[in-house]
């Protein structure tokens, strides 16, 4: 979900090129606050939220803020016994302080050495106060939860107490609604008359009722409708869907009908039982982002089971190892893409019921695919009748899920914003995470809208430049940061192999580092600047004006040791008003020029070639994981447009035209085959997981980029016309190299110009141990044929392989195995110089040096124009000779 445009910040590290400077972005130091001893201690980086105040009274546990507080010191100790914690320790206010907890002064509680982020990036040192403050806030909050609720994992099982649950021959229903004056539960079971089912309220604002079984059967039948009815302070009664409801439906025959909560408790015979274990966490995720509803080729909403049976096999066939599901949490407005959530614990009923979703996940696991779910904790739907917002009746934020006033409303999204410091909001959101992990066996999350959470300005009208002051100031929402730290701590405690991804456009340092280091704890962040760069190039620049340095800079501009998921296009780039990359490249010719029965037009030939190159370049250099949105692997045309009044409620652009890629006579199959081969290449060579990333040449004149990733050498020639024979390529290890993947093969809609049975032998460069004498900073080199608009990956042949093994390369499906990657990666750990994470660390040579090399090399020639498609492979072998 797009929020704003950014430029990510860089962290520079030294490399093996001695001439490159060791440099850190040491930014201007913030003014450190000075507070009197009697005042609350706040770091300059604190949010303008409620804070943990030093205890002033020996009154036990206090819930309070600067405006008001509640003293519950008179509460009997029995009320906070372990077996009663969930029931009675329900905080109303956002902030807790406790005299009985040992909380040392800020300066002594968290030592400098505990903030591991500073060891990785010393330029963060001026912001030490901020990191110490938020670390203390995190530890204090966690200690309070553990004291009054038990371990964090237990606190995050709120769904066992709240909502509808079975207890001792009864259905027990609990709801937190402190602003309500009276409450009752209504539904099909009592004819929507709650006079006999009035609820009781405790001192913490929790309403509850026990409904005994009738004739040994639950009083509320499975799959029957229910609602929570309560009275305002002004005497008005309103009906709301229970906040913790596990399923919600709407009458399909009624236009704009409100949703109803559904009591979901199927008998054992109808409850889906998982059959397959979770797959092992991949070394690097290759993510297929998918929307179940729009995954059908028909103009309709697809089901979980149809997606499992029809789409999952496609994902597996293309060698992805991870599925990321959008729009799973219930949302009443289909066109929101699932980002205006109304019911956080309920699955989207448009595609089926909870058991159907479990079938999908189990099917994915059987195929070896891990499944991530989009979780939206950045905001909630503004809907009153069917959403969480309906519990807000004008009360203060201490008694609501959301902030009061402007702070509780996102003006661009028209949605409500959570009060992350509220005890019950923490319980609700943390429990929501555990619910999806344990009830549905999801393998992790993609957190949506993280930028909005991190800052009180929500990233609105902010163009992040990478200046550290933008990240660590009073604009930082420390309450939200603490919640995210708790969330990541919880997720990895419950399921250590979970994959958790942050959608953040700001590039906040530490977002992708462990909580123990002072980071926020995500495993990956989305590299959101990359698609912006490609769209700008494809839309606004002629091919001759493409800058290899600028594109490479965009791909490599990420923080050292913080992993990124690279992508060219997610769902964001396909929403109405924009086009897919393929459609931007080929536009109207995709309607008439995609038949293999005729020669490809120049537009289509260029479009398919660049589509392959752009996606492979991004995958190979842009991050430690890769993502593709459903359908874009084969160049899905047009855009996405959900049914709405403006398009006469049409589903035509809200589906995937699988028939295009399934048709043998259409060129879509070429882009799909190359996507499959890209993923297969990583499966065989594990280059995404490798820390070795060295860009040795960014040749703007010849439009060529050469780099190493893992054990592979990549050569990208973006020139629209020039083919280079005997193009010299720098590499690390000596030996014999062969083609591992070539975008120009016939199987991928190319022209078959590169020979695959050619041995490329290396030559030593310069003086051993003196990098400045090497070629482009590399100790060895070999020469290749580099046709226009092609990309080729080369692997080093293991001399211990038999000739049969060497010649088994099949680019379209089976690729040669590499040497022991685990062993080579272990060796790389000792070479800091090989860990290159942004353009400032990139090994490069100037254009002048490249020109000189070309002039000095008599074997190099430039061949203008694309080689004709009918050129035979045997000729390609000659061109590839050294």
N, C-alpha and C positions, 0 to 999 in steps of 0.2 A: 504494500500500500504506500504509494508515493507521498512524500511530505514536502520536500524541497530539494533543491540542487546543492551539491556540496563540492568542496575539494578536500580530500582527506589529508590528514597531517602525516608528516614523515618522521621517521626516526632513523637517523643515519648511523651506520656502523662501519668499522674498518673492513677493508677487503684485502685480498692478496696483492692487489696492485699497489705497490709502495708509493707511487706518485699521488695516489688519491688521499685526500686529507681525512683524518679521523675527526668527525664533526658531529656535534649534537645541537639540536635546536634549543638553545638556552634562551628562553624568552624572558621578558621583563618580569621582575619579581612583584607579586602582589603585596599590598600593604598588609602587614600582619596586625591583627586586632589586639588591643590591649584592654582587658576588662578588669574592673575592680573585683576583689575577692568575693564580695557579696553578690555579684551579678552572675547570671548564667554564663558558662563558658561556651562561646560559639566561635567556630573558625570562620575566617573570611569566606570560606567556600561553603558555608552552611546554607541550606535552603531557607527561604522565608517561611518556614513551617514551624509547627510546635517543636520544642526541643526537650530533651531530658534535663530537668532542673536538678541541681544538687538538693538533697533532702534538707528541709528546714524544720520539720516537725516529726517527733517520734510518734507517728500515728499509724504505723504499719503501711499497708499498701494504699496508694492514692491514685485515683484516675483524675487527670486534670490538665489544664492548659493555663495560659496566661489569663484567660477570661474567667474560668470557673473550674472548680474541682469538687470531687466527691470523696469524702473520707469514709472508708469502709473498715476502719480499724476495729469497729465493734462487731464485725462479722465473726461468728464463732469459728474456731479453727477447724471444726469438723466440716465446715462448708468448703474448705479447700483441700480436703484429703484427696489422695491420688485418684480414688475411685469416683470422686465427685468433681474433679477438676473441669471436665468438659461441660458439666451441667451448670456450675456456679461461677467459675472464674471468667465471666464474660464481661470484658471491659467495654464501657460505653464511650469513654473519651479516647482521643488519639494517642495520648502520651502516658507512660507509666514511669514512676520512680518509686524506689523501695529502699527504706533505710536499712533493711536487713541484708541487702545485697552488698557485697564488698566491691565498691566501684572507686578505684583510685583516681586521683586527679588526672586530668587529661594528659599532661606531660609525662606522667609516670606509667599510665596504663598501657599505652602502645608505644614501644620503643621504635627508634628509627630502623633498626635492623629487622623489625617485623614487617615493614612495608617493602616487600621484595620487589615491587615495581620500580623503586628508586635504584635498585641495583642494575636493573635492565635498562633504565632510562634515567640517568642522573639529571637530565634537564627538568625532571619533575620535582627536584629538591625544593624549589621555591614554594611548592604547593604541599609541603609536608603537613602543615596544619590542617589542610582540607582532608588529606588522606587519614590522618590520625583521628580527626573528628568523626568522619563517617565510619571508620573502623570501630571506634568506641560506640557509636550509635548502634551499629550492627551487633556488637558483642553484648551491649546492655539489653537490647531487645530480645536477643536469643536467650540470655540468662533469665530474663523475666518470664518468657514463655516456658522455659524448662522448669522454673520454680513453681509456677502456678498451673501449668497444663501438662507437665511431663516433657519428654523429648519432643523435638520439633516434628519428628515423624508421627507422633501420637496427636499432636496439635493439628496436624494436617489430615486427620481423619474425621473432620467435622461432619461429613456425610453419613457417618454412623450414628450421629445424634440428631442432626438437623434434617429437616425435610421429613419424609415418611419412612419409617423403619419398623420392622417387626421386633417386638419385645414381649416375651412371656405371654403368648396367647392374645396379644393386642397389636394394634397398629398405633404407634406413637408418632405424633406429628409435632414438630417444634419449628418456630419461626422467630427470627430476631426482628422486631418491629417496635422499638421503644416509643415511637411517637403515636402509636395507635392507642385509643381510649378503650375500645372493646374489640374482640375478635372472635371469629368462628370459622369452622371449616365447612365448605359446601361442595356439592357435587351430585353426580348421578345417584350415588348411594343413598342420599337423603332428600332427593327431589329438589335440590338446590335451596333447601330451607335449613338454615343452620341453628335454629332456635334450640334444638336438642344437642347441639354439638358446639357449645360455647367453650372458649379456651381461657386458660388462666395465665396471668402474666407475673413473672418474678421480678425481683428488684433490679435485674439487669436488662430488662426489656425483652425477655424471651417469653413468647407465648407457647403454651403446650396443651396437648389433650391426649388422653389415652382412650382408644376406641376398641372395646372388647370384641372378640370374635363372636359371630352368631352361628350357632349350630356347628361349631368347630371349623367354621370358614371365616376368612377375613371379612370384616364388615364392609370394607371397600373392595369391590371386585377388581381383579387385574384388568388393566387396559380400560378403566373407566375414568371419566373426567372429574377433576377436582379443582377447587380454587380456594384462596385465602380471602375471607371477607373481613374487613375491619372498619372501624369508625374513626373519622377525623376528629380533631379537637373542636371543629365547628358543628359536629353532629352528623355529618354526611357519611354514609356507608359506601365503600368502594370494594370492588372485587379485583383481585390480583392473582397472577400465576405464582405459586410458591417459589421462593428464590432458589431452593435446592431441588427443584423438580428434575426428574431424570428423563422425562419425555414430555413433549408438547405437540399438539396437533391442531389443525385448523380445518374447518368444514370446507372441503374442496368445491362444493356446489354453491357456496355463498360468496359473493364478491366482497372483498375487503372485510371478511369476517375476522373477529378476534381469535387469537389462539387460546386454547384451553390446556391447562396442565393435565397430565395423564398419570394415574397411579400405575407404575410399571413394576410388577412382581410376578413374572411368569412361573408356572409350575415347572418342576425339574424337566419334564418331558419336552417343554418348549424353550428351555434355556440353552443357549448355544454353549457347548463345551469345547474349549480350545484343544486342538490335537497336536499342534506343532510348537516346538520351542522357538524362542526368539533367535534370530540368526546372530552370529558373531558381529561385533561392531567392525565395520570396514576400516582399513587404514586411512582411506580418504573417501568421503561420500561423493558419489555420483548421483545427483538428486533429480528425480523426475517429479516436477511440480504438477499437480493434477487437481482438477475440480470435478468431482463425481457427477454433479448435476448436469454439467455441459459436456460430458464425455461421450455421449451417444452421437451417432451419425444422423439420427432422426431428430426432427425439431421438437424435442420433448425434454423432460427432466429424467436423467438416467438414475438407475437404482444402484445401491451398494452391491448387490449380488451380480447385476449385469456388469458393473465395472470390474468386479473381481474375476468374473469368468471371461470377459471379452478384452479388457484393457490391460490388466496385470500381465497376461502372457506377452503382450506387445512390449511392455516395459522391460520384462526379463529378457526378451529376445534381443533388445537393443543394449543389453549389458549394463543397465543401470543397477545400482545396489541399494538404492534408497528411494522410497516414494514419500513425497510430502503432500498431504491432503489439505486442501483448502475447504473452508465453509462447512466444517463438520459441526461446530457448535451452533445451536439453533439460532436462527435469525429470521425475523418475520418478513423482512424485505429482501427478496431474492437478488435484486439488482445491486445490493451492497457488497456482493462478492464474498459474503460471509463475515464482513468486518464490523457490522452493527449488530453485535450479539444481544439477543434478548434473554436467552435461557442458557446459562453457562455450563450446567451439568447435563444438558439434554442434547442428543444427536439431532441433526437436521432431519426432520420427519419427511421432507420432500422425497428423500431417496430411500426411505425405509425406516425400520425400527432398530432399537439397540442390538438385537440379536443379528440382524442383517449386517450391521457394521462390524460386529465381531467376526462374522464369516469372512468379510473382506480382509481384515487384518490377518486372520489365520491363514487365508489363502496366500497372502503376500509372504508370510513367514515360511510357508511350505515351498515357496519359490526362492527362498534365500534373500528376500527383500526386507530391509528394515523399514518401518513406517513412522513418519513424523506427522504431527498434527499442528496446524496453525492455531496458536493460542492467542486470544485477543484480551490482554489484561491492561491495555493502554487506555481503554475507554469502553463505554457501554452504550447501547442504543438509547435514544431519547424517548422511545416509546413508553407510554404510561400504562396502557391496558394490558400489554403482554410482556413487558420487560422489567428489569430490576429497578428502573427509574420510577416505576409506579409505587415503590415503597417510600419515595421521597415526597412528603406532603408539606414541605416548607420548613421542616425542622432544621436545627443546626447540624453542622457536619459531625458533631460528636454522636448524634443519634441517626446518622445516615451512612449509606455506603459511599456517598459522594461528598465532595467539598461543596459548601454553600456559595451562592452568588456566582460571580464571574469565574472564580477559580474552579468551579465545578462544571464548567461548560466549555466545550471546544467549539469555537465559533466557525471554524472551517469545516468541521466534520458534523456539526449539529448533533453532538453526542455528549454524554455525561462523563466526568472525570473522577476517578476513585480517590478517596482519602486514604493513602497508603499507610498512614500512621495509626489508623483506627484498628483496634484489636480485632474486632469482628470482620473487618475487611481483610486483614491478614489471614484470619482463619478461613474465610470464604475462598480467597484466591489460592492460598497454599493447598487447601483441600481440593480445590479444583484440579490442580496439577497432579496430585496423587491419584485422584479419581480416574483421570484419563490414562495414567500409567498402569494402574492396577486393575481397573474394571475392564479396560479394552486392550490391554497389552501393547499400547503404543510404545515406540522405542525412543521417543524424544519429542522435542518441540521446536517450532520456529516462532519466536516471540514477535508479534507484529507491533509496529508503532513505538519502538523503544525510544526513539528520539523524543517523542512527545512526553514520555515518562521522565526522561533524564533532566529536563529543563522546565522551569516554571513558565517560560515563554513558549514551550512546546515546539520549538523550531520554526515557529511562524515568522515569516519575513526575515529569516536568518540565513545568511550565506556564510557558512563555516569556512574559515580560511586555513585552519590548522594552528592558529595561535592558541597556546594553552590557556590563556585567560578566558577564552570562550567556553572552556570545559569546567573550569574550577573557579567558581565565583558564587555570588549570591543568586545567580540565575540557576544554579544546580539544585534540583529537587532531591535533597538528601533522603527524604522519606521514601521516594520511589527507588532510589539507589539501594537503600537498605532492604526494601522489599525484594528487589532483584537478586541481591546477595543471598538473602534467606531462601529465595526460590531455587537458585542454582545449587546452594548447599543441600537443600532438601532433595532435589531431583537426583543428584549424584549419590546421595546416601541411600535412597530407595533403590536406585538402579544405576550402579556405577558405570555401566556401558552406555548410558543415555547420550544422545547427541542433541545439543541445545544450541540454537542459532539465533542471533539477534539481528533484527532489521533496524539498523541505525544508519542514518545518513550523515551524522555529524563527525564520526570518527573519534569518539571519545577514547583517550588512552586508558588502557586497563580494562576495557570492556571484555576483552577476550582472554584475560588472565585469571588464575584461580583466586577465590576469595581469600585464601590463606596468605596471598601476596599483597592484599589490598585491592585486588581487582574485583570485578563484578561477577565473574565466574562463568561466562559463556564459553562454549567450545569453539564457536565460529561466529563471525559477523559477515553479513552480506556485503560484497564489494559493489556498492550501489553507484559509484561514479563511472564504472566501466560501461554499462549500457548507454549512459548519457553521452559518453564520448563517441561510441559507435553510431548512435543515431545522428549526432551532429555531423560526423564525417559522411555518412551515407546520404543525408539530406542536403547538406550545404557545401560539400567540397567536391571538386573534380578529382578524378583518380590521380592526376599528375600533382595535385596539391597535398596529397596525404603525406603527413610527416611521420616517418618511422620512429623518430625520437619521441614525438609527442604521444603517439599511441602506446609505445613501449613504456613510457613514463606513467601513463594512466594505468596500465596493467600491473606494473610493479610497485606502484605507490601504496604500500601498506606497511603497517607497523611490524617491526621485527618481533618475532615470537608470538604474534597474535594472528591466528589463522583466519583466512577469508574464504568465502564461497564465491567463486567467480561465475559470472553469467553474462550472456549477451542480451537475453530477453527473458523476463519472467512474465507473469500475468500482467504486470503494470504496463509493459510496453505494447500490449495487445488490446488494451481497453479502447472503447469507442473514442474517436478523436485522434487515435494514433494507428499505426500499421505495424505488422510484423516486419522483421528485417527482410525477409524474402519479398514481401509485397512492396517495401520501399525500394528494393533493388530492381524488381521486374514489373511491378504495378500491373497495368492492364494486360500486358503480354502473358500474364499467368492464366488468363482466360482463354487464350488462343494459341500460345506458343509452347506449351508443355508436352506436346506429343512427340514421341520418339520416332514416329513414322515420317517426320520431315526434319530437315536440318534445323538446328537451333539458331535462332536469330542472334545477332551480336548482344542484344539486351539480355536474353535468356542465358547465353553462354557466359557472359560476364556475371550475371546474377548468381548462377549456381556456383561458379568458381569462387566468388567472394563470400557467398554464404558459408561454404565449407571452410574457407581460410579464416574468416572472422571468428567462427565458433571454435575452431581448433586453436587459433592463436590465443584466444581468451582462456580456453581450458588449460593449455600448456604453460601459460605464463602468468595468469591472473590470480591464482590463489592456491589453496590447499584442498579445495573441493570444487565441484562444478555443478551447476544447476541448469536445467532446461525446462521450459514450460510445455505442457502437453500439446503436441501437434507441431511445435516449431522445429522438431528434429527433422521433419520432412518438408519444411518450408510452407507451413499452412498459410494460405492467402488471407487477405482481408484483415478483419479485426474482430473484437468481441463486443457484442452489444446485448445486454440482458433484456428480456421482455419488459417493455415500459410503454406508457401512453404515447411517447414520442415516436415509437416505431410500430404502433398499433399492436402492441403486446406480442411481437413476433419472436419466435425462437430460431429464426434462420441463421443469425450470427451468434447464437448461443449454443453451439454444438461443434463437434470435430468431424471433418469430412475424411474419415478413414478410407473411403473409397478412392481417394486421390492417390494415396501411397500404395494401396492394394492393386491398383491398375498397372499391369506390366508395361503398357504402352505409354505411360506418362513419366515424365522426368522427375517427379517427386521421389521416386524410388531411389534415385541417385543420392540425394541429400540424406535420406534415411539410412542408406547403406553406409555412408561415410560417418554418420553419427554413431552407428553401431560399431564401426571400426575404431573410432576415437576411444570409445569406452573400452573396447577390447584391448586396445593398446595399453591403457592404464591398468587394466586387469593383469596383463602379462608383465609389464615393466614397472608398475607402481611409481610412475614419475610424479604424480600428484602428492604423494606422501613423502617424497624426498626433499631434504633440506638443501640439496644442491641446485642452485638456480643462478646461472651465470650468462649474462648477455654480453657477447663478445663483439658484436657489430650491429650498428644501427645506421645503415647506409641510405641516406635520404636521396642522394643523386640516383642511385640504382634501384631504390625502393626495396631493399633487401634487409631482413633482420635475421641474425644468426644467434642462437643461444643454446645452452645445455640445461637440461632438467633431468635430474637423476642420471641414468646411464645413457640417455638419448641425446642426440644432437639434432636440432631443428633448424631448417632453412625455409624462410618465408620470402617469396618474391612477389611483391604487390605491384610490380610494374605492369602497366596495361599492355605493353608491346614487347619489351625486351626479354629475350631468353639468353642466359649466360652459360657458355660452355667453359668448363674448367674453372668454375668459380671456387676460389680458395676459402676453406672453412676451418676455423680454428677449433681445436678440441683439447680435452685434458689427457686422455690416455692413448698411448700408441697402439697400433694394431690394424685390423682389417674391419671396415665398416660396410654395412649393407642397408638397403632400404627396409624400414620397418612399416612405414605407412606413407602412402603417396596419394595426394588428392587428385592427381591427374590420370589415374587409371581409368580404363573403360568402365569398370564396375561402378565408378563414382561419377560417371558422366563426363569424364575428362577426355584427353586426347592421346593418352598412352605414350608420352614422350620420354619418360624416365625408365631406364633399364633396371630391372630388379635382380638380375643375375650378375650384376657388375660388382666386383670387389674394389673398394676404395681403400687403398693402403695409405697410411699416414707417413708424414715426413717430420723429423724433428725440427723445431724452430728455435733459433737463438742459442744462447748459452744456458746450460742447465743451471737452475737455481737463480737466474737473473731475469725476472719477469719482464723488465723493460726491453729486453732483447727479443722477446717472444713475438709471435704473430698475433696481433690483437690481444695480447696478454695471455695467450694460450701456448703451451709448450709443444704442441703438435698441430698438424693440419692435414687435410686431404681435400681433393678437388671433386667437384660435382657438376652435373648439368642441372641448371635451375631455370626451368621454363617460366614464361610470364604467367602471373596469377596462379601460382602453385605453391603448395607447402609440402615438404617432405621431412619425415623423421627418420634418422639413421641410428642403427644399433651397432654396438661393437661385437663382432663375432667371437664367441668363445672358441678358442683354438682346439679345445677338447671335444667339440661337437663333431659328430660324423658328418660326412657330406650329405647324407640323407636329411639329417636334422637341419643343416644349413639351408638346404633348398626346399624346405617345407613351408616357407613363408607364403601365406595366402592373405593378402591385405584385406580382402572383403570379409574375412571371418577369422581364420586361425593365424596368429602372429607368432613369430619365433620367441621362445622363452629367452630371458636374459640370463646373465651370470647371476651369482648369488647376490640379490639386492640387499638382503638383510646385512650381509657381511660388508658390502660396499658402503651402505649407509652408516654402519658402525664406524668405519674408517673416517667417514666424512664428519662425524661428530667432533673429531679432534682438529678439524680444519675450519676455524671460524670464518675464514675467508670464503668458504663455499656457501655460507648462509647469506644469501643476497636477497633482500626483501624490498628494495625500492630503487628507483633510478639513480639516486645519489650513490648507491653502492654498486651499480652495475658496471661490469667490466666493459669498456667500450673503446673504440678508436675513432679518430676524427675522420671526416670525409676526405680530407687531404691525404691522410695516410692510406685510406682505401684506394683513392685514385692512383697514388704512387704505386701501390701493390699491383693494381691492374695494369699499369704501364710497364712495370718490370716483369710481368709474367707473360711471356710470349704465347703461352698455351691458352690464354683467355681471349675469347672473342665475343662480341655482342651480336646477337641475331635478332633483327627487328621483326616485329609482327609474330602473331601466334602461329605455331607450326600447324599445318593442315591436319585435320582429324584423321585422314586416311593414311597418315604416316605409319609405317609398320614398326612393330616392337623391336624387330631385329635392327632397324636403324637406330633406335633409341639406345641400344646397347653400345653402338659405336660412339655415339655422342657422350655416353657416360664414361668412356675410357679415360684414365688418367694420362 
